[in-house]
Amino acid sequence: MSERQSILMVQSKMKESKRKDVTHITLTVLLIAVLIIAVYLILHPFLPPFIWATTIVITTWPLMLRAQETLWGKRGLAVLVMTLGLLLVFVVPLWVSLATIADNYRRIDEVAASFCAAAIPPPPSWIQKLPLIGPNLAATWQDLATAGPEGIIARIKPYSGQAAKWFIDQAGNLGKILVQFLLTVIISTILYARGEVATTGIRRFAERLGGKRGEEIVSLVEKSIRGVAMGVVVTALAQSLLGGIGLAAAGVPAAVALTAIMFVLCLAQLGPGLVLLPAVVWLFWSSNAIAGSLLLVWTAGIVSLDNILRPMLIKRGADLPLLLVFAGVIGGLIAFGIVGIFIGPVVLAVAFTLLKSWVEDNRVSQPLDQ
């Protein structure tokens, strides 16, 4: 056999080996993709409660460790206490809020009618002089004053009905939500009991993928979840409770239902003002100026909690820009529903940190000008 023939045979074998490698790699990738899709389809119903449970456990893990120290180092007793606390503090308020909205959504028309019971006075003369919006605003105000309470109620009813249906659509089927809550509690109990094992596995996986940077990302996710949960949920709970107290003290009808709506609006980062300010206006129109003035001052204090309590709580968890947190909460809510309140900020925080680290690493790698 000549040297040329030997070279051709070696090249032919190499080409055949490469074809086999390409086929092997392609089939392997396809098999992995099919496996990932199958796993996702199987676990899809459990993803929302798993995300909720992970968020809650990460946020309350320091409390669980304190409970374990108090209960003679018994993990089982600490898990039992945390599970009961989870039912009382996290699950029950949200369940009561959704149930209250579901029970009272048919009364929204009645509440709107009571808000409009008082006649609207004609617009003051200075309204007409406002630049750009003055003439249109004065004309709209005059139309409402001319229509009277009955005409206003007739105009509000379609919108109030749509608002009620929106709340019910967002709440979904209450039975399904109850099942989701129960799954969340069960998964949280498991994570409380085996938290260290889960954390070790996640850190090893992240380290395997990204080395030291991967481990830093896991720590960032943990801090981000804890900070966002404390900042968003605790602030929403405080604002809605204080707002409900103000509504009840001022004699506003359906205070419990409005408190539940405020809690959902605060979670969605829309604030309690959408409920409290119309209540203030109704009190003034009902010739209850003292209660309206007091509720207005109370509303100003509650709304300001967004700028005091939430940043303080978020900074304790993770040092993230508030604009990033706000965009993550709103975008996550739109993209993933209520669970996106936690997913959105975490995803943006991880992306922001990776981009920031990449930029800083590039600056460090470049030699300084002498």
Wavefront OBJ file of the C-alpha trace (Angstrom):
o trace
v 0.000 0.000 0.000
v 1.381 3.344 -1.015
v 1.834 6.267 1.322
v -0.882 8.220 -0.499
v -3.396 5.425 0.002
v -2.562 5.246 3.709
v -3.158 8.986 4.090
v -6.508 8.694 2.256
v -7.591 5.817 4.514
v -6.692 7.780 7.669
v -8.599 10.821 6.404
v -11.620 8.638 5.575
v -11.639 7.143 9.062
v -11.367 10.595 10.632
v -14.333 11.856 8.572
v -16.388 8.800 9.557
v -15.477 9.337 13.211
v -16.539 13.004 12.997
v -19.870 12.001 11.424
v -20.434 9.550 14.276
v -19.545 12.234 16.829
v -21.986 14.707 15.269
v -24.746 12.109 15.248
v -23.992 11.145 18.839
v -23.988 14.764 20.024
v -27.210 15.581 18.149
v -29.072 12.591 19.547
v -27.785 13.335 23.037
v -28.944 16.959 22.878
v -32.353 15.894 21.542
v -32.726 13.310 24.298
v -31.828 15.865 26.975
v -34.273 18.390 25.467
v -37.093 15.824 25.430
v -36.282 14.874 29.016
v -36.337 18.531 30.153
v -39.681 19.142 28.409
v -41.179 15.999 29.958
v -39.984 16.993 33.434
v -41.413 20.488 32.979
v -44.811 19.157 31.878
v -44.932 16.828 34.872
v -43.875 19.444 37.415
v -45.733 22.388 35.848
v -48.749 22.193 38.225
v -46.383 22.299 41.197
v -44.215 25.222 40.054
v -46.321 28.102 41.496
v -46.633 26.562 44.991
v -42.960 25.558 44.871
v -41.928 29.143 44.050
v -44.197 30.459 46.814
v -42.843 27.934 49.293
v -39.224 28.680 48.370
v -39.829 32.411 48.762
v -41.508 31.990 52.148
v -38.906 29.563 53.508
v -35.967 31.729 52.407
v -37.603 34.784 53.964
v -38.442 33.101 57.283
v -35.429 30.786 57.596
v -33.744 32.913 60.322
v -36.979 32.736 62.340
v -37.014 28.968 62.004
v -33.460 28.717 63.317
v -34.394 30.887 66.316
v -37.432 28.737 66.964
v -35.236 25.635 66.851
v -32.845 27.121 69.416
v -35.765 28.039 71.676
v -37.345 24.570 71.399
v -34.326 22.693 72.790
v -32.763 22.213 69.345
v -35.644 20.072 68.061
v -36.070 20.617 64.328
v -39.417 18.811 64.263
v -40.978 21.151 66.838
v -39.560 24.178 65.049
v -41.008 22.981 61.728
v -44.400 22.455 63.380
v -44.377 25.956 64.857
v -43.308 27.533 61.555
v -45.980 25.633 59.625
v -48.710 26.820 61.997
v -47.299 30.339 61.828
v -47.262 30.089 58.038
v -50.963 29.262 58.035
v -51.800 32.128 60.382
v -49.542 34.859 59.008
v -49.130 34.215 55.273
v -51.916 31.962 54.036
v -54.893 33.115 56.101
v -54.638 36.873 55.322
v -54.352 36.324 51.565
v -57.120 33.714 51.610
v -59.386 36.013 53.628
v -58.650 38.872 51.224
v -59.556 36.857 48.155
v -62.619 35.356 49.841
v -63.784 38.804 50.969
v -63.455 40.162 47.445
v -65.339 37.163 46.076
v -68.120 37.547 48.638
v -68.490 41.296 48.176
v -67.818 41.897 44.504
v -71.569 42.035 43.805
v -71.860 44.902 46.294
v -69.464 47.123 44.386
v -72.386 48.743 42.578
v -74.049 49.446 45.932
v -70.866 50.954 47.346
v -70.428 53.078 44.211
v -74.031 54.228 44.566
v -73.471 55.237 48.194
v -70.368 57.177 47.167
v -72.418 59.122 44.643
v -75.444 59.748 46.874
v -74.476 63.378 47.454
v -74.990 65.961 44.731
v -71.917 67.337 42.998
v -71.605 71.140 43.111
v -70.884 73.127 39.927
v -67.203 73.552 39.026
v -65.451 76.607 40.478
v -64.508 79.366 38.067
v -60.767 78.818 38.377
v -61.047 75.333 36.869
v -61.857 76.873 33.490
v -58.640 78.927 33.617
v -56.296 75.959 33.994
v -53.959 75.604 30.990
v -54.580 72.778 28.518
v -56.924 70.677 30.669
v -59.080 73.485 32.108
v -61.927 73.648 29.554
v -62.320 69.872 29.218
v -62.138 69.354 32.973
v -64.719 72.058 33.625
v -67.041 70.616 30.967
v -66.771 67.100 32.418
v -67.358 68.399 35.932
v -70.408 70.350 34.764
v -71.814 67.258 33.027
v -71.488 65.239 36.247
v -73.081 68.004 38.300
v -75.970 68.262 35.824
v -76.468 64.476 35.675
v -76.974 64.218 39.429
v -76.459 61.086 41.565
v -78.639 58.879 39.337
v -76.762 59.818 36.198
v -73.390 59.317 37.861
v -74.414 55.886 39.140
v -75.569 54.918 35.653
v -72.171 55.905 34.256
v -70.158 54.169 36.988
v -72.016 50.855 36.984
v -70.409 49.438 33.810
v -66.921 50.284 35.079
v -67.569 49.012 38.594
v -68.892 45.776 37.146
v -65.784 45.409 35.003
v -63.606 46.110 38.052
v -65.443 43.450 40.033
v -65.024 40.909 37.239
v -61.322 41.799 37.003
v -60.819 41.083 40.691
v -62.618 37.760 40.374
v -60.592 36.826 37.305
v -57.379 37.639 39.147
v -58.485 35.720 42.199
v -59.445 32.786 40.026
v -61.251 29.784 41.332
v -61.072 29.903 45.140
v -61.021 26.128 45.388
v -57.986 25.976 43.100
v -56.290 28.687 45.125
v -56.954 26.749 48.321
v -55.272 23.687 46.801
v -52.322 25.868 45.807
v -52.116 27.176 49.359
v -52.139 23.674 50.815
v -49.406 22.575 48.405
v -47.408 25.639 49.386
v -47.683 24.738 53.070
v -46.696 21.103 52.421
v -43.672 22.044 50.306
v -42.670 24.692 52.858
v -42.771 22.081 55.614
v -40.483 19.801 53.605
v -38.081 22.650 52.881
v -38.028 23.666 56.549
v -37.108 20.104 57.497
v -34.485 19.593 54.765
v -33.347 23.159 54.089
v -29.625 22.567 54.548
v -29.633 19.637 52.117
v -31.467 21.671 49.470
v -29.138 24.643 49.932
v -26.035 22.478 49.609
v -27.338 20.878 46.422
v -28.185 24.237 44.849
v -24.810 25.720 45.745
v -22.945 22.719 44.309
v -24.973 22.909 41.087
v -24.332 26.655 40.763
v -20.634 26.178 41.486
v -20.489 23.448 38.847
v -22.023 25.799 36.276
v -20.364 29.097 37.099
v -17.622 28.462 39.604
v -17.236 31.104 42.278
v -19.517 33.491 40.376
v -22.294 30.884 40.425
v -22.065 30.585 44.198
v -22.225 34.383 44.509
v -25.364 34.402 42.366
v -27.049 31.899 44.704
v -26.274 34.158 47.642
v -27.630 37.150 45.702
v -30.862 35.318 44.889
v -31.331 34.440 48.535
v -30.819 38.037 49.662
v -33.000 39.408 46.870
v -35.901 37.109 47.684
v -35.698 37.932 51.376
v -35.437 41.669 50.752
v -38.270 41.824 48.227
v -40.546 39.628 50.315
v -39.983 41.713 53.424
v -40.251 45.000 51.572
v -43.280 44.252 49.401
v -45.398 41.970 51.568
v -44.802 43.598 54.952
v -45.363 47.078 53.506
v -48.553 45.957 51.745
v -49.838 44.333 54.926
v -49.064 47.421 57.033
v -50.628 49.835 54.540
v -53.802 47.808 54.076
v -54.318 47.279 57.816
v -53.765 50.939 58.631
v -55.968 51.952 55.723
v -58.720 49.607 56.892
v -58.557 51.092 60.387
v -58.917 54.580 58.916
v -61.878 53.570 56.731
v -63.680 51.911 59.630
v -63.057 54.863 61.952
v -64.350 57.316 59.326
v -67.534 55.306 58.835
v -66.893 54.362 55.201
v -69.163 51.458 54.138
v -67.722 48.026 53.237
v -64.451 48.756 55.055
v -63.483 45.067 55.215
v -63.912 44.536 51.473
v -62.040 47.759 50.712
v -59.208 46.654 53.020
v -58.901 43.401 51.087
v -58.818 45.329 47.813
v -56.142 47.623 49.247
v -53.990 44.618 50.179
v -54.143 43.281 46.605
v -53.442 46.740 45.161
v -50.483 47.247 47.497
v -49.052 43.877 46.467
v -49.410 45.011 42.858
v -47.497 48.227 43.741
v -50.505 50.400 42.874
v -50.777 51.720 46.417
v -53.656 52.259 48.847
v -54.473 55.689 47.447
v -56.751 54.161 44.789
v -59.107 53.177 47.610
v -58.456 55.831 50.256
v -58.627 58.944 48.073
v -62.094 58.143 46.641
v -63.222 57.485 50.220
v -61.947 60.934 51.238
v -63.819 62.527 48.331
v -67.006 60.661 49.305
v -66.742 61.897 52.883
v -66.423 65.518 51.728
v -69.360 65.146 49.348
v -71.385 63.591 52.168
v -70.868 66.799 54.193
v -68.589 64.976 56.638
v -65.681 67.387 56.364
v -64.093 66.519 59.725
v -63.900 62.782 58.992
v -62.737 63.550 55.445
v -59.953 65.823 56.655
v -58.765 63.303 59.248
v -58.845 60.462 56.705
v -56.919 62.646 54.239
v -54.142 63.205 56.773
v -54.198 59.483 57.638
v -53.985 58.628 53.920
v -50.955 60.867 53.439
v -49.158 59.061 56.255
v -50.052 55.612 54.898
v -48.970 56.450 51.351
v -45.633 57.759 52.645
v -44.838 54.319 54.068
v -43.834 53.329 50.538
v -40.901 55.722 50.773
v -39.902 54.818 54.338
v -40.726 51.244 55.315
v -40.254 49.428 52.017
v -36.785 50.808 51.143
v -35.598 50.101 54.678
v -36.784 46.488 54.550
v -35.432 45.871 51.053
v -32.034 47.323 51.937
v -31.828 44.939 54.876
v -32.148 42.020 52.469
v -30.260 43.141 49.390
v -28.687 46.417 48.282
v -30.660 46.845 45.059
v -31.782 50.028 43.255
v -35.419 50.768 44.105
v -36.188 51.425 40.433
v -34.978 47.892 39.676
v -37.201 46.452 42.389
v -40.216 48.464 41.209
v -39.747 47.405 37.570
v -39.284 43.792 38.626
v -42.429 43.776 40.745
v -44.652 45.369 38.082
v -43.153 43.432 35.164
v -43.208 40.157 37.070
v -46.839 40.695 38.066
v -47.828 41.296 34.443
v -45.778 38.384 33.081
v -46.307 35.671 35.714
v -49.252 36.771 37.840
v -49.059 37.381 41.565
v -46.100 35.017 42.009
v -44.200 37.256 39.589
v -43.951 39.824 42.385
v -41.026 37.746 43.641
v -39.787 36.271 40.364
v -39.431 39.622 38.580
v -37.122 41.395 41.061
v -34.984 38.281 41.509
v -34.461 37.843 37.756
v -33.627 41.524 37.277
v -31.336 41.488 40.311
v -29.393 38.514 38.971
v -29.131 40.046 35.480
v -28.113 43.419 36.954
v -25.427 41.838 39.141
v -24.019 39.751 36.280
v -23.849 42.794 34.009
v -22.275 44.903 36.737
v -19.676 42.206 37.524
v -18.867 41.775 33.834
v -18.285 45.515 33.411
v -16.153 45.747 36.561
v -14.106 42.676 35.598
v -13.371 44.253 32.238
v -12.199 47.460 33.922
v -9.949 45.531 36.287
v -8.447 43.468 33.485
v -7.430 46.577 31.525
v -4.026 47.998 32.552
v -4.065 51.454 34.070
v -2.449 54.259 32.104
v 0.835 55.285 33.633
l 1 2 3 4 5 6 7 8 9 10 11 12 13 14 15 16 17 18 19 20 21 22 23 24 25 26 27 28 29 30 31 32 33 34 35 36 37 38 39 40 41 42 43 44 45 46 47 48 49 50 51 52 53 54 55 56 57 58 59 60 61 62 63 64 65 66 67 68 69 70 71 72 73 74 75 76 77 78 79 80 81 82 83 84 85 86 87 88 89 90 91 92 93 94 95 96 97 98 99 100 101 102 103 104 105 106 107 108 109 110 111 112 113 114 115 116 117 118 119 120 121 122 123 124 125 126 127 128 129 130 131 132 133 134 135 136 137 138 139 140 141 142 143 144 145 146 147 148 149 150 151 152 153 154 155 156 157 158 159 160 161 162 163 164 165 166 167 168 169 170 171 172 173 174 175 176 177 178 179 180 181 182 183 184 185 186 187 188 189 190 191 192 193 194 195 196 197 198 199 200 201 202 203 204 205 206 207 208 209 210 211 212 213 214 215 216 217 218 219 220 221 222 223 224 225 226 227 228 229 230 231 232 233 234 235 236 237 238 239 240 241 242 243 244 245 246 247 248 249 250 251 252 253 254 255 256 257 258 259 260 261 262 263 264 265 266 267 268 269 270 271 272 273 274 275 276 277 278 279 280 281 282 283 284 285 286 287 288 289 290 291 292 293 294 295 296 297 298 299 300 301 302 303 304 305 306 307 308 309 310 311 312 313 314 315 316 317 318 319 320 321 322 323 324 325 326 327 328 329 330 331 332 333 334 335 336 337 338 339 340 341 342 343 344 345 346 347 348 349 350 351 352 353 354 355 356 357 358 359 360 361 362 363 364 365 366 367 368 369 370
